[in-house]
Amino acid sequence: MKSMIIGRHIVADPKICHGKPTFRGTRIMVSDVLEQIEEGLTWESIIRVD
């Protein structure tokens, strides 16, 4: 599997997180962020760096 660009900010690279979709330039998986949204977290709390 080769690296694949999925939209403007999402990539799937077999060398990063086993090829699961992540945000470009990070190891933050899209599925993790979607779960946080589903749980009702606000965008501000998701992107906050502590």
N, C-alpha and C positions, 0 to 999 in steps of 0.2 A: 504494500500500500504506500502510495506517495502522499506527501503533504497536500492537503486540499483546502482551498480558501472557500469558506461558506459565508457569503455575504461580506459586508464591509469590515466587521469587527470579529468574526469568528473563523477559526481555523481548526482543522483536524490533522494532526501530525503524529504518525506512529511512534515517534521518538519522545513525544510529550503526552503524559497521562494515558498511555496505551492507545492513542489515536482517538480518544473521546474529544468531542468539540470543546475548545477552550477559547477564551478571549485572546485575541492576537497580542503577543508579547508578554503573556502571563501564563501561569499554570492554574488559573481559576477556571474550573469547569462550568460550562453553561448549565448543566443539570443542577449543580449546587445552588446557583443563583436562582434558577426557576423554583427550586424547592423552598428557598427562603421567601420568595414572592408568594408562593402558595400558602406558606405559614402566616402570611400577613405582615411581614416586615416591610418597613418603608424603604424607598431607594436610599434615603439618607443613612439609615442604619446599615444597609448592605454595603455601601461604599466607604463607610467610615473606617479609618485606619487607627487602631488603638495601639 
